[in-house]
Amino acid sequence: MIGYVAFANLLWPILKLTHLEKFILAHTNTPFTGFLKGVVSTFIIAIFVSLCTKLKLFWRT
């Protein structure tokens, strides 16, 4: 469950607060760079979820 909400509630607010979102949006104009943006954000969320799993932090519904 953490993986489903990690982007909207963790990664996106961090990007907004550090003003990196504007920089990223300005440099993702082509389909290839948009694809790379998706791959990188998915990789970051995967690392976060892996860390939560190692720490035995689970979100069950």
N, C-alpha and C positions, 0 to 999 in steps of 0.2 A: 504494500500500500504506500510505502514511503516514496517509491519511485514514481507513482502516479501524481503526487502533489509536490514533489521536490522542486520542479522547475518553477511553478507559479508562486510557491511560497518560500523558496530559498534562493535559487539562482537568479531569477528575474529581479527581486528586490535588491540583491547585492549589485547587480549590473546597473540598476537605476540609481542607487545611492552613490556609486563610484563614478557615475556618468560614462561608463563604458558602453552602455547601450547605444548612445548616439554615435559613438565611434564605430561600433560593430555594424549598425544599420547603414552608415555612410559607405562602408566598404563591402557590403554584400549586395551588389547590384546585379550580378549575373547569376544564372542558375547554378554554376559550379561553386561560386563562393557561398551561395545560400545552402548548398549541399554540405559544404565544409562546416558552416555554422551549425547545422543540425548534427553533424557527426561529433563536433567538439562538445556541444552542449549535452548530447547523449552520453558521451564519454565521462564528462564531469559528474553527471547524475549517477552513472554506473559506479564510479569510484565512491561517491557519497553513500550509496546504498550498500556497497560492499563493506565500507567501514562500519555502517550501522549494524550489518549482519555479524561482523566480527565482534562487535561490542555487545551482541545479543540484544539489540534494540529493535523490537518488532512493533508494528502498528497493525493490530488486528481489528476487524469490524465484527 
